[in-house]
Amino acid sequence: MDVKVIKLGTSLVPKINNPYAEAKSLSLYQPEEWADIEHNFR
């Protein structure tokens, strides 16, 4: 389940070697949104 979430996140965000860009992309996802994403995969 975690692998799917990681692949989804990396596919939506351009692969940039920048800690700030990475943190910014992660901040867009809230726990509620993660639950919705996992629900859609089922």
C-alpha positions as CSV (number, residue, x, y, z in Angstrom):
1,M,0.0,0.0,0.0
2,D,2.8,2.4,0.9
3,V,4.6,1.6,-2.4
4,K,1.5,2.7,-4.4
5,V,1.3,6.0,-2.5
6,I,5.0,6.6,-3.0
7,K,4.8,5.9,-6.7
8,L,1.7,8.1,-7.0
9,G,3.5,11.0,-5.3
10,T,6.6,10.7,-7.3
11,S,4.7,10.5,-10.6
12,L,2.8,13.7,-9.8
13,V,5.8,15.7,-8.8
14,P,8.7,16.4,-11.3
15,K,11.9,14.6,-10.2
16,I,14.0,17.6,-9.0
17,N,17.0,17.1,-6.6
18,N,15.8,19.9,-4.4
19,P,15.0,19.3,-0.7
20,Y,12.7,22.4,-0.7
21,A,10.8,21.2,-3.7
22,E,10.4,17.8,-2.2
23,A,9.1,19.2,1.1
24,K,6.8,21.5,-0.7
25,S,5.3,18.6,-2.7
26,L,4.8,16.6,0.5
27,S,3.1,19.5,2.2
28,L,0.4,19.5,-0.4
29,Y,-0.9,16.2,0.8
30,Q,-2.9,16.1,4.0
31,P,-3.9,12.9,6.0
32,E,-7.5,13.2,4.8
33,E,-6.3,13.4,1.2
34,W,-4.1,10.3,1.7
35,A,-7.1,8.4,2.9
36,D,-9.1,9.4,-0.2
37,I,-6.2,8.3,-2.5
38,E,-6.0,4.9,-0.8
39,H,-9.7,4.5,-1.0
40,N,-9.7,5.2,-4.8
41,F,-7.1,2.4,-5.3
42,R,-9.4,-0.2,-3.7
